[in-house]
């Protein structure tokens, strides 16, 4: 999965009845996603932020052809963690 995520940016939205919808991170470079079976924890590692999701109950994946577009992870308390992925914007070369 690390190869699929290489060079992408991620936005993380957390949605639950108790706290509404909140943006946890906006388009930060993604370093990786890991599951720790010992602690039953998913870690979404971004540049400058580790987003931890304890006791994941369901995971949904959205593909766009050969690329991963998003993940939705529902934790034991019913909170939805939506991780959207995109390629960084490619700017045109600078003109002299």
C-alpha positions in Angstrom: 0.0 0.0 0.0 2.9 2.4 0.6 3.7 2.5 -3.2 0.0 3.5 -3.9 0.2 6.3 -1.3 3.6 7.6 -2.4 3.5 11.3 -3.2 -0.2 11.8 -2.4 -1.8 14.3 -0.1 -4.6 13.5 2.3 -7.5 15.3 3.9 -9.1 13.7 7.0 -12.7 14.4 8.0 -14.2 13.1 11.2 -17.9 12.8 11.5 -19.9 11.7 14.5 -23.2 12.5 16.2 -21.5 13.8 19.3 -19.2 16.3 17.6 -20.5 16.9 14.1 -18.2 17.1 11.0 -14.7 18.3 11.6 -11.7 18.6 9.3 -8.7 17.0 11.1 -6.1 17.7 8.3 -6.2 19.5 5.0 -4.2 18.1 2.2 -1.0 17.2 4.0 1.6 14.8 2.5 0.7 11.3 3.5 3.5 9.1 4.9 1.6 5.9 5.4 -1.3 3.9 6.8 -0.7 1.1 9.3 -2.8 -1.3 11.4 -1.6 -2.4 14.8 -3.4 -5.6 15.7 -2.0 -5.7 19.3 -3.7 -2.3 20.1 -6.5 -2.7 17.5 -5.5 0.7 16.1 -5.2 2.3 12.6 -2.7 5.0 12.2 -2.8 7.5 9.3 0.6 9.2 9.3 0.7 12.6 7.7 3.5 15.1 7.6 3.2 16.7 11.0 0.2 14.7 12.2 -0.5 11.1 13.3 -4.3 10.4 13.2 -5.1 7.4 15.3 -8.4 5.4 14.9 -8.9 3.0 17.8 -11.0 -0.2 17.4 -11.9 0.1 13.7 -15.2 -1.7 13.0 -15.6 -1.2 9.3 -13.4 -0.1 6.4 -14.6 1.0 3.0 -12.3 1.7 0.1 -13.0 3.8 -3.0 -10.8 3.2 -6.1 -10.6 5.4 -9.1 -9.2 3.0 -11.7 -5.8 1.9 -10.6 -5.6 4.6 -7.8 -6.9 4.7 -4.3 -9.3 7.7 -3.9 -10.5 7.4 -0.3 -11.0 5.3 2.8 -13.8 5.5 5.2 -13.1 3.9 8.6 -15.9 3.6 11.2 -14.7 3.1 14.7 -16.3 1.2 17.6 -18.3 4.3 18.7 -19.7 4.9 15.2 -17.5 7.9 14.3 -16.6 8.0 10.6 -13.1 8.9 9.6 -12.9 9.8 5.9 -9.5 9.9 4.4 -9.5 11.5 0.9 -6.4 11.2 -1.3 -5.2 13.2 -4.2 -2.1 13.8 -6.2 -0.3 17.1 -5.5 -1.0 19.9 -7.9 1.6 20.0 -10.6 2.5 23.6 -11.3 3.8 24.6 -14.7 7.6 25.4 -14.9 8.6 28.9 -14.0 9.2 31.2 -16.9 12.2 33.4 -17.0 
